[in-house]
Amino acid sequence: MNLDPSTTKYLIRAKIVADGIVEKPDVVGAIFGQTEGLIGDELDLRDLQKSGRVGRIEVEMTSHKGKSEGEITMPSSLDQVETAILASGLETIERVGPCNAKITTTTVEDVRASKKNKIIERAKELLLKMMEASKSSSVDLTETVRQAVQTEEIVSFGTNKCPAGPNVETADSVIIVEGRSDILNLLKHGIKNAIAVEGTNIPKTIQDLSKERVVTAFLDGDRGGDLILRELLQVAEVDFIARAPKGLEVEELTQKQMTKSLRNKIPTEQYVEMYGLTDVYKMPAEPLIKDEKDVVKPSDKGFGKKRDRVQPMPPKDRPKDYKERKDLKLSPEYMKYRETLNTLSGSQKAKLLNTKGDVVREVAVRDLADALRKAPREATAVVFDGIITQRLLDNLTGTGIKAIVGVKLGNITKQPAAVEVIPKTMLE
């Protein structure tokens, strides 16, 4: 409906229902005829339309099964009181043509308020576009300058001219990544000791570097990262392994994602055991023992004590008659943990044990986090058929549990000082 913006202040909307077939001219005629003289000469519709104080009356009708219904709209530039009287006068109409009819005023809209709302909404859209355009321009400029500086910071390292950060030459530890773009992203976040392998063929430069420095392999969380890691484990000496979140590449990571991934790096031996890479990685040789006095004896009583371990002697102190270690004995509590863990294999259950190794509660692994928060006072250890996660360790705070035993370790960033973390590999 087209309204005269210079005159229309209010819009009267009314609903009409007639007991017969009526059309627009019948409704308009009834409005003019049956309100004439009813609401005063000053509100005579014909005079108001001639003076432009009431606009064109629009009627939309539909008929169904011998009855008609529709909507009436009437623009008004009268004041609020006069418009309200006019709107209520429509409800006095009882017949349209030969049919009984009923008109009900549904709303009287303030057209100016609607226009104000439209102005506000449109202004918000335009302002957001202006702000985005301004921000994009600023970011593009900043990013362009930053990338230019970062590109200048990349150096070619070693005989293979590997792309690297400027600190690789002097740093005690280095980060091995896949490509040049990964180094750019690390430089963006202030990490300058990275070097790139650029493919699955590991350069001799990196192989030699890994023998001299502490090396962290920081690889993409995809199949390509898996392949490069397998070759690195075969030809280089990698100390720690960090991975980007699954499906993401190092070059895509935000500063928070990058920091978290590097903080959660895992020692290589542990990573190899967790992910079954023993076929490509040769574990370090077992320490040697000279005689029985070099072995810490198992304790006789009490649960929650650490595993009896071999205390290796430094290579320079080892006499010629050192023998290869044949066996490693487990303390009684570790034997109990192993026995309990074996009985739980494949069950997806957990058992809380007391100091004597007796079961004080058994729950499903899915309910273990809640069970730990409400653990009985006598519980000192938990053994379960699952992965030891940071969430489970956090839930041990404030409990009397001193040991947690699981199938393997997840990503652990902070371990409670009073809790012993025991994966299955420590019980074998």
N, C-alpha and C positions, 0 to 999 in steps of 0.2 A: 504494500500500500504506500503510495507516494504522499507525503505530508508536506504542507507549506511550511518551511522552516522559519519564516518570518511571523507566522500567526499561531501555529499550533503549540499549545502549552500542555494540554492534557488529551488523552485518548481514552474514550469510553468504549469498553467491550461488554457486550451482552449476548446471552444465549437465548434463542427462540425455539420453541417446540409448538407445532400446530397439528391439530387432528384432521389433516387432509392435505391435499397437494396445493401448495402455494409457492409463488415465485417472488423474485426480488422486487418487481414493481408493486406487488400486493403489499409487501412488508413496508416499503418506503411510504406508500400511500397511507397505510394505517398509522405510521408514526406521525406524519404531518397532520392527518385528519383528527386523530384521537387525542393529541396533545394541544391542539389549537384552543386557546382560551383557558386551558386547564391550569397552566403554571404562570399565567400572567402575560400581559401584552409585551412586556419588556423581554420575555423569553420566547417569543413567537419564533418558531424555527425558520419560517420563510424570511422574516426580517433579518434574523441572525445570519442566514446564509447569504442574503443580498449584501450585508455589510461585511461579510468575510469573517465573522466571529465564530461561526460554526462551519466546518468543512463539509465536503461531500460525504454523504452517508453510504457506506459500503455494506452489502449483504451477500453472504455466501450460503446457499441453501442446498440441501440434499434430501431426496425422498426415498422412502423404503416402506413397503407394505402399507401404502395408503397414508402414511404420516410423513411430515416434513420436520426437519430441524436444521439449524444453522447458527451462524455467528454474525452479529451486527457490530460494526465499528464506526464511531463518530468522533472526529477530531474537534477540539474546542480550544478557543483562545480566551474564554471567559475566565473569571477568577474562580478560586476553589469552591466558594459557596454556590455560585450560579451553576458551575459544572456539576456539582453534586445534586442540585435540584433537577437539572436536566436529565441526569442519569437515573434518578429515582422515578422521574415522570415516565420513562420508558416502561417501567414495570406495571403501569396502570392499563396498558393496552391488553384487551382481553379477546379481541377478534381480529383476524386478518382475512379479508374477503369474506367468504361464507363460513369460515372455519373458526372454531375455538382455538385460541392460542395463549401461550404464556411466555412472557419475556422476563428474564432474570439478569440483572447487571452483575457481571462477574468481577471486573476490575475497572478502576480508573487510574490509568498510568500517568505518571509525571514524565512527559517526554523529555524535558530538560535534564531530569535526573538520569534517565537512560543514556542520554548523550554524554553526560559527565562521566558515567561509568565506562562508556566506550572510549572516551578521550583518555581516561586513566589507563585502561588496558592497552590501548595502542601506544601510549607514551612509554609504558613499561617495556613493550616489545622493542620499540625503537631504541630506548636507552640500553637494553641488554645487547642489542646488535652493535651499538656504538662502543660499549665497553669491551665486547669480545674482539671487535676489530682493533681497538686500541691495544688491548692486551696481547693479541696475536702479533701485532706489529712490533711491540716491545720485546716479546719473547723471541721472535724470529731474529731480531737484531742482536739480542744477548747471546742466543744460541749460535749464531753465525760467528760472532767474535770468539766465543768459548771454543768452538770446534776448530777454529783457525789456530788458536793457541795450543790446543791439545794435539793437533796434527804436527805442529812444530816440536812438541815434547817427545813424540815417538822417535826412538832411535833404532838403528840396525845393530843387533848384538851378535857377536861371534862370527865364525867363519861362514856360517850359513845365512848370515844377515837376517836373523829372526826379528820381527817387529817386537819392540819391548818398551817398557816405561823407562824414564831416565834414571831411576834408582836401582835398576837391576845390576848394574856394574858393581855397586858397593853394598847392597843390602845383604844381610845375613840369611834372610828367607825370601823365597820367590814364589809367585803364583803362576802356574801354567794354565793358560786358557787356549781356546781353539783358534781364534782368528784376530785380525787387526781391529775389527769393529768391537770385539770384547775389550781390548785394551783401551780403546777410546772411551767406552762407557766407564771403565774403572778409573781412568784419568779424570773423567767428569766428576767423579765422587772422591777424588783426592788419593786414589790408590796408584802408586807409581812404580811398584816393583813386580809388574806382571810381564810375562813373555808368552808369545803365541807359537803354537806348533804348526799352524796353517795346513791342516790335513792329517790324514792317518799315518803318513810316513814321518815318524818322529825324527827331527834333525839331530845330527851328532852333537851339535852345540848344546842342545837341551839335555841329551843323555849325559854329557860330561858335566854340565852345570848341576845336575841332580845329585852327583856324587860329592859336591862341595858345599851345597847349601841345604837348608831345611825347605823342602818342597811341598806345596799344597797344589793338588790338581783341582781346578775350579772349572767344571764342565757343564755343558747344556743338559737340561733335563729331558733329553730325547734319545732316539736310537743312535744318532751320530755321536753323542757324548759317550754312550756305552762302548762304541767301537774304539774311539780314541783312548778311553780309559784302559781297555783290555790291552792295547798295544803299549801304552805307557807302563803298565804293570810288568810287561815282559822285558822292556829295554831300558827303563829308567828306575831310579831309586826314589819312589814317592813316599813321603812321610804321612801326609794327610790327604783326605779326599773330601771335597765339597761339591755339591750339585745344585744347579738352579732348580726351582720348583718344577714339577713334572709338566712337560709341554712347553716350558719357557726356555729362552736362550739367555746367556749371560748379557748379551748386548741389549736385551729388552728390559733388564731389571731396574727397578727403582732403587734409590739409595737404601731404603728400609729392607727391601727384599735381598739386596746384595749383602748388607751387613748381617742379616739373619742367616743367610746361607753360609757365609764364611765363619760366623760364630758357631754354627752347628757342624763344623767339619769333624770328620771321624778319622781316628788313626787307621792307617791302611790295613794292618792286620785284622782289626775289628771289622772293617768294612768288607774285607774279603770273606770273612766267615759269615757275616750277616747276609751277603748277597750271592754266596756260592761261586766265588771266582777263584777257587783254589787251583783250577785247571790252568790258569794263566799266571798265577802268582806263587812263587816259591817262598813259603814261610821261613823266617829266620831259624837257624839251627837251634835245637834245645840247648840250654846251658849245661855245662858239664859239672860233675861233682867229684870231689876227691875221695871222700869216705863218708861214713854215716854222720860224722860230727858237723858236716856242712848242710845237713837237712834239719829243718825245724821239726821237732817231734809233734805228733798229734796231741791235742789236749785231751784230758780224760773226761772232762765233764763240762756241762753248760752249753747252751745254744747261743747263736748270734755272734760267735767269735770268728775271726777271719780264717780263711783256708790256710793250711800249712803249706808253705811254698819253699821251693829251693832258693837259696840265697846265692846267686852266682858270684864268682870271684872275678875281678877285673882280669882281662887277658894277660896283662903284664905280670900278674901275680900267680898265674896258673902254672903249677909244676908240670914236668913232662909226664908224670904218671896219672894225670887227670883221666877219668873214665867217662864215657858217654852215659848220660842219665837213662836208666832203664824204667823207672817207675816213679810215680808221684802219689803218695798216700793222701787220702782225704780224712779230714777230722770227722768225728762221729756226727756232728751236726750237718756237715756237708753230705755225708752218706745218707742221712735222713732226708735232706732236701732232694737228693737225686732219686731216692726211692719214691718219695711223694710225687715228684714231677713226672716220673715214669708212669705211675698209676693214673695220672691225669691226662696223659697223652691222647689228644683227639677228643677230649670230653668238653672242652671250652668251659671248664670249671676252675674254681680257686679254693684253696684251703688256708685258713688261718691257724697257725700252730702256737702252742705255748712253749715255755722253756724246756719242757720235757719232750717236745716233739709230738705231743698229742694234738689232734684236731679239735679246735674249739668252735669253729664255724665253717660251713661250706656254702659257697654261693656261685652263681653263674658269672662268667668273666664280664659280661655286659653290665652286671650290677656291682662290680668290684669297687669302682670309684666311690660309690655311695657307702658301700660296706666298710671301706677303710676309714671314712670319716666317723663311722659309728662303731669302730672296732672294739671288742671287749678288752677290758684292762689287762687280762692275762695273756692276750695275743702278743707275741714278740717277733713273729715271722709270717710272711705270706708267700705261698707257692701257687703259681697259676699257669694254666695252659694258654699263654699268650705273650704279647710283646710288652716289654717294660717301657712305658712312656713317661714323658715329663709330667703329664697330668696326674698319673698314679703317684709319682714321687711327691708332687706338691700336696696330695691328699694325706700323706703320711705325717705331715707337720702336726705336732701336738699329740700324736699317738705314742703308744709304747712299742711300736714295731721297729725292730732294729735291722731286719734283713728282708729283702724282696727278691724272689727267685722266679724267673720266667724263661721262656724259650729263647728269646733273643732281645737285644737292645734296640730301641727306637732312637729318635733324635733327642738326646739328653743334653740340655744346656746348663742345668744347675742341679747338682746332687746334694741332698741334705748330708751334712757332715756326720750325723749320728746313724745313718742308714747304710748298710752294706748292699750294693747292687750286684746280683749274681745271675748272669746269663747261663744257659745250659752248657755252653762250652767250658765254663770253669768247673763243671762237675764231671767232665769226661776224663 
